[in-house]
Amino acid sequence: ISTEIIGNIEEKTYVIEELGNNLAMQVPLLVKSYDIQKFMTNLVNRYSYVPSIQIFLDQKPGSSNPILYVAERTDSTVIFYEDVEIEQFCHACNSVLRPMIGNIPSGWSEAYRCPRDSHLVVLFYKEFKSQGIDGAQDLSGYVSFELSLDFLNDLIISTKVGQHGFAFLMDTLGTFITHPNESFILDRTLFNLPDQVFKGNPEELHAILRDSSVEIIVYPDILNHARSIAFQTRIPNPGWILSVVLPYFEIYYQLRWFVFKMIVITFLAVAIIFIIIPYISTKILHPLSQVTHEIQSFSTEQAEYDGYLRNEAEALANSLKRLRKMYEKFRINEAESNKQREILERDL
């Protein structure tokens, strides 16, 4: 399940990174000899998970003033802005982007809720500096692509995690950036979980940020605090953590169903055995018992027979042994009698 979800997320982040890197290289050509409005608008239209694209230049071609190009998705269309004031757009004045400008060449911002439309987004930022067309001037600035976390949240929720399980994303600090319960997003972290949700050692939570994959026991709110296992997997780029939660009663459902079937089968087998035993006793053992009784009565003195063994097989074997001894004794006596008779006949 984790592999399927991570594959879908990495597909989207990889596309945005490639678009950002390619756009940064093409900026000098775009601003000089191409319809930049059409280009940026087409990109936003093509990728439904990209709410907006921005290109910022420190100096507008032919001018010393900076310029910002923005293609932004609205409910029904894509709006393009040119030479707009930077402060009008949340990403430009938001604290998550300011520390990135001039400090890192490229990377992902923290998740934030855009004041334009209250949508939850994360930003991929790429700086560029290149020689202008015909060596006219150096162009420097950055391009940024917004990735809709609302889109990713819907994507993750649509992935079936058993019958009752769910999955969500955390950023590199353990803050929930997607979740089936939207009130938890950007509000709940690994380190402010309620006591009824996590009852383990806090060190297990710190291990999630260090290790690539960790399992912990949790009692989620949306599962009515049912005992569940949460399996964390790190997404290498941009470093987010995917948590897949599945209740124990569902994990062991198949095993319990198998055990239940085995118990039922065993019970039925025992019941059948108890039905067969009287039948065997009536049809087979009872006649054998009668034969044993007769042989035992014939081969045993009455004094020895009283209180004798009830095991028919053993009693029959003992009776046959006694009959054999009686026969041997009879044969010896008969031979002796024949000798005596022969002697008597000779004497006569």
C-alpha positions in Angstrom: 0.0 0.0 0.0 2.8 2.4 0.9 4.6 1.6 -2.4 1.4 2.4 -4.4 0.8 5.8 -2.7 4.5 6.8 -2.7 4.6 6.0 -6.5 1.7 8.4 -7.1 3.2 11.2 -5.0 6.7 10.9 -6.5 5.2 11.0 -10.0 3.7 14.4 -9.2 6.7 15.9 -7.4 9.1 14.6 -10.1 7.0 16.3 -12.8 7.0 19.6 -10.9 10.7 19.5 -10.3 11.4 18.8 -14.0 9.1 21.6 -15.0 10.8 24.0 -12.6 14.3 23.1 -13.7 13.4 23.3 -17.4 11.5 26.5 -17.1 14.4 28.1 -15.2 16.7 27.3 -18.1 14.2 28.6 -20.7 13.4 31.9 -19.0 15.8 34.1 -21.2 14.2 32.7 -24.3 10.6 33.0 -23.0 10.8 36.6 -21.9 12.4 37.6 -25.2 10.8 35.7 -28.0 7.8 33.7 -26.8 4.3 34.3 -25.6 5.1 33.8 -21.9 1.4 34.2 -21.0 0.3 31.4 -23.3 3.2 29.2 -22.2 2.5 29.5 -18.4 -1.3 29.3 -18.9 -1.0 26.1 -20.9 1.2 24.5 -18.1 -1.4 25.3 -15.4 -4.2 24.0 -17.6 -2.3 20.8 -18.3 -1.5 19.8 -14.7 -4.5 19.8 -12.5 -2.4 19.5 -9.3 -0.5 22.8 -10.1 -2.6 25.8 -8.7 -0.1 28.4 -9.9 3.3 29.1 -11.6 5.4 32.2 -10.9 8.4 33.6 -12.6 10.2 36.4 -10.9 13.0 38.5 -12.6 15.2 40.9 -10.6 15.2 43.1 -13.7 12.6 43.3 -16.3 14.1 43.2 -19.8 14.8 46.7 -20.9 14.2 48.1 -17.5 15.9 48.1 -14.0 12.6 47.2 -12.2 11.8 43.7 -11.1 8.8 41.9 -12.6 6.6 39.0 -11.5 4.7 36.8 -14.0 1.9 34.6 -12.5 -0.5 32.1 -14.0 -3.1 31.1 -11.4 -5.9 28.6 -11.4 -9.3 29.8 -10.3 -12.5 27.7 -10.1 -13.2 27.9 -13.8 -10.2 29.3 -15.6 -6.6 30.3 -15.5 -5.8 34.0 -14.9 -2.4 35.5 -15.9 -0.8 38.4 -14.2 2.1 40.4 -15.5 4.2 43.0 -13.6 2.0 42.4 -10.6 3.1 43.7 -7.1 4.9 40.8 -5.4 3.1 41.4 -2.1 -0.3 40.6 -3.7 0.6 36.9 -3.9 0.9 34.8 -0.8 3.8 32.8 -1.8 6.0 35.9 -2.4 5.4 37.4 1.0 4.9 34.1 2.9 7.5 33.3 5.5 8.1 29.9 4.0 9.6 31.3 0.8 11.5 34.3 2.1 14.2 32.2 3.8 14.7 30.3 0.6 15.4 33.2 -1.7 19.1 33.7 -2.2 20.0 30.9 0.3 19.3 27.7 -1.6 19.4 27.1 -5.3 16.3 24.9 -5.3 14.1 23.0 -3.0 10.6 22.5 -1.5 9.0 24.8 0.9 7.0 24.0 4.0 3.3 23.4 3.6 1.1 26.4 4.1 -2.4 27.6 3.5 -2.6 30.2 0.8 -4.7 33.3 1.8 -5.9 33.7 -1.8 -8.2 30.7 -1.7 -7.4 28.9 1.6 -6.0 26.0 -0.4 -3.2 24.0 1.1 -0.1 24.0 -1.0 3.6 23.4 -1.0 6.1 25.2 -3.3 9.0 24.0 -5.4 11.5 26.9 -5.8 14.3 27.1 -8.4 16.7 30.0 -8.7 18.3 30.9 -12.1 20.9 33.2 -13.4 21.8 33.3 -17.1 23.0 35.4 -19.9 20.3 37.3 -21.7 19.7 37.0 -25.4 22.6 38.5 -27.5 24.4 39.1 -24.3 22.3 42.1 -23.5 22.1 41.5 -19.7 22.2 38.9 -17.1 18.8 37.6 -16.1 18.4 36.4 -12.5 15.4 35.5 -10.4 13.5 32.3 -9.6 10.6 30.2 -10.8 8.2 28.5 -8.4 5.5 25.9 -8.9 2.7 25.3 -6.4 1.7 21.7 -5.7 -1.8 21.3 -4.3 -1.8 19.3 -1.1 -5.6 19.2 -1.3 -5.1 17.2 -4.6 -2.6 14.9 -2.9 -4.9 14.4 0.1 -7.8 13.4 -2.2 -5.3 11.1 -4.1 -4.2 9.4 -0.8 -7.8 9.1 0.5 -8.9 7.5 -2.7 -6.3 4.7 -2.2 -8.0 1.8 -0.5 -6.2 0.9 2.8 -8.1 -2.3 3.7 -11.6 -1.8 4.9 -11.1 0.7 7.7 -7.5 1.9 7.4 -6.2 5.2 6.1 -3.0 7.0 5.1 -1.6 10.6 5.5 1.5 12.7 4.9 3.8 14.4 7.4 6.5 16.9 6.6 10.1 16.6 7.7 9.2 18.0 11.1 6.4 15.6 11.7 3.5 18.0 11.0 0.5 16.5 9.3 0.2 18.0 5.8 -2.6 15.7 4.6 -5.2 13.7 6.6 -8.7 12.3 6.2 -9.7 14.6 9.1 -8.9 18.0 7.6 -8.9 19.7 11.0 -5.7 17.9 11.8 -3.8 19.4 8.8 -1.0 21.8 9.9 -2.4 21.6 13.4 -1.4 18.1 14.6 2.1 16.9 14.7 3.9 13.8 15.9 4.7 15.5 19.2 1.3 16.9 20.2 -0.7 13.6 19.8 -3.3 13.2 22.5 -2.6 10.6 25.2 -5.5 8.4 24.0 -4.0 8.3 20.5 -0.4 7.4 21.3 0.5 5.6 24.5 4.0 4.5 23.8 7.5 5.9 24.4 8.1 9.4 23.0 11.4 8.1 21.7 9.5 6.1 19.1 8.2 9.3 17.6 11.6 10.8 17.3 12.8 7.6 15.6 10.2 8.2 12.9 12.1 11.4 11.8 15.4 9.6 11.8 14.7 6.2 10.3 13.4 5.3 6.8 10.7 2.9 8.1 9.2 2.6 11.6 6.2 0.8 13.0 4.3 2.1 16.1 1.1 1.3 17.9 -1.6 4.0 17.8 -5.2 4.4 18.8 -6.6 6.9 16.1 -9.5 9.2 16.7 -11.2 8.4 13.4 -11.1 4.6 14.2 -12.7 5.2 17.6 -9.3 4.6 19.3 -9.1 1.0 18.1 -5.7 -0.5 18.5 -3.9 0.0 15.2 -0.5 -0.3 13.6 1.0 2.8 11.9 3.8 2.1 9.4 5.9 5.1 8.4 7.9 5.3 5.1 10.0 8.2 4.1 9.6 9.6 0.6 13.2 10.4 -0.5 12.2 13.6 -2.3 10.9 15.9 -0.9 11.6 14.1 2.3 8.0 13.7 3.5 6.8 10.8 5.6 3.9 8.6 4.6 2.0 6.9 7.5 -0.3 4.0 6.7 -2.6 3.0 9.6 -4.5 -0.2 9.8 -6.5 -1.5 12.8 -5.3 -4.8 14.4 -8.8 -6.4 14.1 -8.5 -6.0 10.4 -4.9 -7.2 10.1 -5.8 -10.4 12.0 -9.3 -10.8 10.5 -8.2 -13.6 8.0 -6.2 -15.4 10.7 -9.1 -15.3 13.2 -11.5 -16.4 10.5 -9.2 -19.3 9.7 -9.0 -20.2 13.4 -12.8 -20.0 13.7 -13.3 -22.3 10.7 -10.8 -24.8 12.2 -12.7 -24.7 15.5 -16.0 -25.3 13.7 -14.4 -28.2 11.6 -12.9 -29.7 14.7 -16.2 -29.5 16.6 -18.0 -31.1 13.7 -15.4 -33.8 13.5 -15.7 -34.5 17.2 -19.5 -34.6 16.9 -19.3 -37.1 14.0 -16.9 -39.2 16.0 -19.3 -39.4 18.9 -22.0 -40.4 16.5 -19.8 -43.1 14.8 -18.6 -44.6 18.1 -22.0 -45.8 19.3 -22.7 -47.1 15.8 -19.4 -49.1 15.8 -20.1 -50.2 19.3 -23.6 -51.4 18.3 -22.7 -53.1 15.0 -19.2 -54.4 15.6 -18.1 -54.3 19.2 -21.3 -55.6 20.7 -21.2 -58.9 18.9 -17.5 -59.1 19.6 -18.3 -58.5 23.3 -20.8 -61.3 23.2 -18.3 -63.7 21.6 -15.7 -62.7 24.1 -18.1 -63.2 26.9 -19.0 -66.7 25.7 -15.4 -67.8 25.2 -14.4 -66.3 28.5 -17.2 -68.1 30.3 -16.2 -71.4 28.6 -12.4 -71.0 29.3 -12.6 -69.6 32.8 -13.7 -71.0 36.1 -16.6 -69.1 37.6 -14.6 -68.0 40.5 -12.0 -66.5 38.1 -14.6 -65.0 35.8 -16.3 -62.8 38.3 -14.9 -59.2 38.1 -12.7 -60.0 35.1 -11.5 -57.4 32.7 -14.0 -55.5 30.6 -11.5 -55.0 27.8 -12.9 -57.3 25.2 -9.8 -57.6 23.1 -7.6 -58.4 26.1 -10.2 -60.7 27.6 -10.5 -62.5 24.3 -6.7 -62.9 24.0 -6.5 -64.2 27.5 -9.3 -66.6 26.9 -7.7 -67.9 23.7 -4.4 -68.4 25.7 -6.3 -70.4 28.3 -8.0 -72.5 25.7 -4.7 -73.3 24.1 -3.3 -74.4 27.5 -6.4 -76.4 28.1 -6.0 -78.0 24.6 -2.3 -78.8 25.3 -3.2 -80.3 28.6 -6.0 -82.3 27.0 -3.7 -83.5 24.2 -1.1 -84.7 26.8 -3.8 -86.4 28.8 -5.2 -88.1 25.7 -1.8 -89.3 24.7 -1.2 -90.7 28.2 -4.6 -92.4 28.1 -3.8 -94.0 24.7 -0.5 -95.4 26.2 -2.4 -96.9 29.1 -5.0 -98.3 26.8 -2.3 -100.0 24.6 -0.7 -101.5 27.7 -4.0 -102.7 28.9 -4.8 -104.3 25.6 -1.4 -106.1 25.5 -2.0 -107.3 29.0 -5.4 -108.6 28.0 
